[in-house]
Amino acid sequence: MLRRQGNLDMSRNLIVAWMAIVVLTTGSAGAGILVDHPPHPYGGPYSDTELYYYYTGEVIWAQVADDIFLGADALATKLVFFGFYGSNVIGDGTVEPPAGAESFRLRLYDARASDGLPGNTLYEETVTSTLRAATGRRVLDSRYHPEFRFEIELAQAIELNAGIRYWLEIVQLDVAGSVFRWEESLGVPQDGVAAEWSYQPDWYSGPAGLNTAFELYDVPEPKATVLILMASILVRSTSKPEGRRS
């Protein structure tokens, strides 16, 4: 009887250990994508604070924001977005990214009551492009431009409430001679973007049917939580209730 119980305990231990190995090797559980706007390689709006306007010789700026509307509450922790560089009429025309480091400002706005466009700033973070990576694809505008993917782990989780409209802005900061474009997307719904620039320094509705390419992710369930659960199963499976001894 004791040998049979020992064999049963050993089998349970092996099962629990196998489950823990699966958790550790397959990544965190519960991670999900909140917004998925896949890149569509045919252009994209300017989003850059320092642009050289070829026709006038002025330095101007342009910004764009895309809206977020969730069906359930969430905590956003990671942002991925897609973009490219270059223009025939703004900047020096180069299609390559800056040679050195560049910075981007991420902002989350609420929607103002008057027209639903970006209002108050709810979150702001400045990040560098250390996670910029060429995808190997090209974006067609007036010519082809290399496409880049940017992955940002947010400095803190952003609380997003269901049924509330938010606006996400991504803009390149103060890099002379570089023209950043936030790539277009065919993400659903095709509800347009908001834009503003030097000659119209207030938000206005961009072209209908235009979205920008980005992905927003929620908080993953930590592996530690799953392992604690595995340990509790192990304890319950190996403990024997006290009873009458013969």
Secondary structure, 3 states (H helix, E strand, C coil): CHHHHHHHHHHHHHHHHHHHHHHHHHCCECCCEEEEECECCCCCCECEEEEEECCCCEEEEEEEEEEEECCCCEEEEEEEEEEEECCCCECCCCCCCCCCCCEEEEEEEEECCCCCCEEEEEEEEEEECCCCEEEEEEEECCCEEEEEEEEEEEEEEEEECCCCEEEEEEEEECCCCCCEEECEECCCCCCCEEEEECCEEEEEECCCCCEECEEEEECCECHHHHHHHHHHHHHHHHCCCCCCCC
